[in-house]
Amino acid sequence: MDEQMEMGRRKLLRIGAAGAAFGAASLALPRPAYAEGPESVQVGEIYQLQADFHRAKTTQYLDLMMSLWADDATFTNNSTGTTYVGSDQLRSFWQGSGSFTHHRFSLVPSYKTTIEVHGDQAFLYFECHDVGDFATGGFDDPSLKTIVNDTFLAGDLRHVGGDWVFWKMTAGPSSPLSFDTYYFPIP
């Protein structure tokens, strides 16, 4: 009986040590937005905005994508130096983008997402890493799983009619891939 009890204690100590190591490691990483206090509902809604953005890209649901942008939104593409203004230009951009002309699965390193709420405006930073041609067997054949795009999207959001929407956003490359590099200035 004492031998079984000792084995149980050792196992418990190993689990405790592993948990402590994990906790210490998490403190060394950049802090994501946490849902605490009066802003927690807004932060949750902004996370949903980001999730809907990636769902729209992955499912090529253009109407959903457009519903996420303010009517007077601006979107600057740092890769081309082009700024798109308003719904018509944004729709044209998204319709011709790689996510809407090729099947891609959009992935997000969620721990790098940064959200700062300031009343009816907020700052948001996140990254997209897209797996190409996943619908043509890429998930069944590991040799077809390739990252075809690494991009950040960052800028200002507005709270309009009860919803958070993209307002003044900038996109650009988020490469080389890095667990701790942010490719846009974080306020």
ABEGO torsion letter per residue (X at the ends): XAAAAAAAAAAAAAAAAAAAAAAAAAAABBBBBBBBEAAAAAAAAAAAAAAAAAAAAAAGBAAAAAAABBAABBBBBAAAGBBBBEAAAAAAAAAABAAAABBBBBBBBAAABBBBBBEABBBBBBBBBBBBGAAAGAAABAAABBBABBBBBBEBBBBBGGBBBBABBBBBBBOBBBAABBABBBX
